[in-house]
């Protein structure tokens, strides 16, 4: 693992796989959008995206641990080497074993709590809008079960990614994305409606599980037995985890929760328009973030060794590339919206100016996320208090705007808060912390 180079090739194998995953997600998202419009009624489309949005609460139960584990594993795996059976050897082996075992224990508890909360919570929420034409209970139960079980796979992929196995992890994620998308399309085309929502979670659970049993059985054995070395979770992980968890909660309150809010206040049709629009613009963000995502372990190692020139080169070039690519794709989406303005597809997404406002909101999130990824190389999370404050202040305004001005008011609030409040504050914090932490480290 220590052989991972800090050289900066423009298109490395890691970037090629990360980009392949993001481009597949973009193309698959577009085809899913087309199939959803073709095979689902406007009402069912609202249920479809509301299901996905509520199930996405699993990210809050994760508390940002999947991202923290990449950072911690990048530090913990220095000097270790993989053995043929999927285990590791080296000076810090016992520490690494303790990390893997503790992470699995944490995720097992997280999966249990998620299932206990989300199943009855979803039944109460969707039951209040129950329709005789929508059969939703069985798909909801299966979706929750598969999502909860999939949480048990998460720590292995994060630890492997942080340990330098980026190509293998993203090849695996690409495989499950392809299989999950194809299964989703077949389910939509077969007229199974809401059952399409369970296909990606099913692939997310089963494909990595088979791969781990086949190629990383040693890692599974490490996770299943108690480690001799005691891992200090409170000191090593928790300080960054709870701060990042609050950031993710704030992000959810400013993005995904808006679909259930519109579902409740304006009905399934408008909620479906927002859900489809968010799926499109978030896909642009995923593709653009590829340039930064593939650098996370390397930036963490550069910060750990105080190699500031390498850290700066990686971040500045990839941050700029990520931003430019998002802007180009955003103009492409708006052009397509105008080109197909008279088709039923355009009527299933938000109107043009609302879609433009949503792109502004997501682009500002993209910039904030890039700055946060850079600062997390220091294993710190500086944006927590700011995002928490703005989310608390903004959420009541979002609910009011959605109730009185529908999706137009909601999008206006989101774009204005991010562009004129969150983004300037984030740049100020990034500039200050970047200088102070280097001096103190």
JONOR-V125032 format. One record per residue. N is the residue number from 1. PSI is psi in degrees with one decimal (999 if undefined). Layout:
{{N;PSI} {N;PSI}}
This chain:
{{1;-31.1} {2;-9.9} {3;-1.9} {4;127.1} {5;151.8} {6;18.9} {7;159.7} {8;65.9} {9;148.0} {10;-48.6} {11;95.3} {12;174.3} {13;-40.0} {14;-49.2} {15;-38.9} {16;-42.1} {17;-41.2} {18;-44.8} {19;-40.1} {20;-42.2} {21;-48.3} {22;-40.7} {23;-37.3} {24;-45.0} {25;-37.8} {26;-49.9} {27;-41.9} {28;-37.6} {29;-39.8} {30;-45.7} {31;-38.8} {32;-39.4} {33;-46.5} {34;-44.9} {35;-37.1} {36;-42.3} {37;-38.8} {38;-40.9} {39;-13.6} {40;144.7} {41;162.4} {42;-37.0} {43;-46.2} {44;-34.9} {45;-40.2} {46;-42.6} {47;-41.3} {48;-53.2} {49;-26.2} {50;-39.2} {51;-51.2} {52;-39.5} {53;-44.8} {54;-40.4} {55;-25.4} {56;-5.0} {57;-15.9} {58;-28.3} {59;-28.5} {60;-36.8} {61;-28.3} {62;-28.9} {63;31.4} {64;7.9} {65;-34.4} {66;-36.5} {67;-37.3} {68;-39.3} {69;-32.3} {70;-44.6} {71;-48.3} {72;-42.2} {73;-36.0} {74;-37.6} {75;-43.0} {76;-25.9} {77;-1.2} {78;124.7} {79;-1.6} {80;159.2} {81;144.6} {82;140.0} {83;162.2} {84;-28.9} {85;3.5} {86;2.7} {87;-176.7} {88;162.2} {89;150.6} {90;-179.0} {91;-37.3} {92;28.5} {93;-45.8} {94;-37.0} {95;-42.8} {96;-41.9} {97;-43.5} {98;-37.4} {99;-47.8} {100;-46.3} {101;-44.2} {102;-38.4} {103;-42.2} {104;-40.4} {105;-42.4} {106;-44.4} {107;-30.0} {108;-43.4} {109;-40.7} {110;-43.7} {111;-40.1} {112;-47.9} {113;-41.6} {114;-48.3} {115;-42.3} {116;-34.3} {117;-46.3} {118;-33.3} {119;-58.2} {120;-33.2} {121;-43.2} {122;-38.3} {123;-41.9} {124;-44.8} {125;-53.1} {126;-27.3} {127;-28.1} {128;-18.3} {129;21.7} {130;142.2} {131;143.6} {132;-18.9} {133;-9.0} {134;115.7} {135;100.1} {136;-16.8} {137;-51.8} {138;-46.8} {139;-35.5} {140;-43.4} {141;-43.3} {142;-41.4} {143;-44.3} {144;-41.8} {145;-44.4} {146;-38.2} {147;-42.2} {148;-45.3} {149;-34.4} {150;-23.8} {151;-27.7} {152;-20.0} {153;-26.3} {154;-47.2} {155;-33.2} {156;-43.6} {157;-39.7} {158;-42.9} {159;-41.4} {160;-40.4} {161;-46.5} {162;-29.9} {163;7.9} {164;1.8} {165;46.4} {166;-44.9} {167;-45.2} {168;-41.8} {169;-44.2} {170;-26.9} {171;-39.7} {172;-44.7} {173;-35.3} {174;-42.0} {175;-45.2} {176;-31.6} {177;-42.8} {178;-48.2} {179;-42.7} {180;-41.6} {181;-45.3} {182;-41.1} {183;-38.4} {184;-44.3} {185;-43.0} {186;-37.7} {187;-42.5} {188;-47.0} {189;-29.7} {190;-1.5} {191;18.8} {192;-2.1} {193;-119.0} {194;-15.5} {195;-17.8} {196;-25.7} {197;-19.5} {198;-9.1} {199;-44.6} {200;-45.3} {201;-35.2} {202;-45.2} {203;-37.5} {204;-30.6} {205;-50.8} {206;-43.5} {207;-47.9} {208;-33.3} {209;-45.2} {210;-41.7} {211;-42.8} {212;-41.8} {213;-36.0} {214;-41.8} {215;-16.4} {216;43.0} {217;-35.5} {218;-36.2} {219;-38.5} {220;-39.2} {221;-38.7} {222;-44.6} {223;-29.8} {224;-16.4} {225;151.4} {226;135.2} {227;147.1} {228;-32.2} {229;130.0} {230;126.1} {231;124.1} {232;84.0} {233;-40.2} {234;-35.1} {235;-39.6} {236;-34.6} {237;-47.0} {238;-40.3} {239;-40.7} {240;-32.8} {241;-47.2} {242;-32.6} {243;-43.6} {244;-35.6} {245;-40.8} {246;-38.6} {247;-44.4} {248;-38.0} {249;-44.2} {250;-40.7} {251;-40.3} {252;-42.8} {253;-24.0} {254;-2.8} {255;-81.5} {256;-32.1} {257;-16.3} {258;-28.6} {259;-50.5} {260;-33.1} {261;-47.4} {262;-35.8} {263;-40.7} {264;-38.6} {265;-31.7} {266;-9.0} {267;172.5} {268;-31.3} {269;-49.8} {270;-36.2} {271;-37.2} {272;-36.8} {273;-44.5} {274;-41.6} {275;-43.7} {276;-40.7} {277;-43.2} {278;-39.1} {279;-39.2} {280;-51.8} {281;-33.0} {282;-31.6} {283;-39.3} {284;-41.7} {285;-41.0} {286;-42.5} {287;-47.7} {288;-32.2} {289;-10.5} {290;-37.1} {291;-31.4} {292;-38.4} {293;-43.7} {294;-13.3} {295;-9.0} {296;-52.1} {297;-39.7} {298;-37.1} {299;-37.2} {300;-40.7} {301;-36.9} {302;-40.2} {303;-39.2} {304;-32.0} {305;6.9} {306;34.3} {307;74.0} {308;-39.3} {309;-43.5} {310;-42.9} {311;-45.2} {312;-41.9} {313;-45.1} {314;-48.0} {315;-49.7} {316;-44.9} {317;-44.8} {318;-32.8} {319;-43.5} {320;-46.2} {321;-43.4} {322;-43.5} {323;-45.0} {324;-43.1} {325;-40.1} {326;-45.5} {327;-44.0} {328;-46.0} {329;-35.3} {330;-44.0} {331;-33.5} {332;-41.7} {333;-43.9} {334;-38.0} {335;-41.9} {336;-37.7} {337;-40.2} {338;-38.9} {339;-38.0} {340;29.6} {341;-28.4} {342;8.6} {343;166.9} {344;-20.8} {345;-41.8} {346;-30.9} {347;-13.4} {348;-9.3} {349;176.1} {350;155.9} {351;161.8} {352;-54.0} {353;-29.6} {354;-38.4} {355;-39.9} {356;-41.8} {357;-37.8} {358;-36.3} {359;-38.8} {360;-42.8} {361;-47.7} {362;-35.5} {363;-41.4} {364;-36.6} {365;-37.9} {366;-44.1} {367;-44.1} {368;-41.1} {369;-37.3} {370;-43.0} {371;-40.5} {372;-40.4} {373;-38.3} {374;-47.0} {375;-26.8} {376;-13.1} {377;-23.7} {378;5.4} {379;43.6} {380;161.9} {381;91.8} {382;-12.6} {383;-1.5} {384;-53.4} {385;-38.4} {386;-49.3} {387;-36.8} {388;-43.0} {389;-47.4} {390;-35.1} {391;-43.0} {392;-40.0} {393;-31.2} {394;-33.9} {395;-48.2} {396;-35.9} {397;-37.2} {398;-46.1} {399;-43.5} {400;-46.1} {401;-39.5} {402;-40.5} {403;-35.9} {404;-30.8} {405;14.0} {406;-146.6} {407;-29.0} {408;-46.7} {409;-39.9} {410;-46.7} {411;-38.7} {412;-42.2} {413;-47.2} {414;-49.3} {415;-42.7} {416;-44.4} {417;-44.1} {418;-43.7} {419;-39.9} {420;-8.1} {421;-63.6} {422;-43.6} {423;-48.1} {424;-40.0} {425;-40.3} {426;-42.2} {427;-39.7} {428;-46.1} {429;-43.0} {430;-45.8} {431;-44.1} {432;-47.5} {433;-36.2} {434;-36.6} {435;-43.6} {436;-44.6} {437;-33.6} {438;-38.0} {439;-36.3} {440;-21.7} {441;999}}
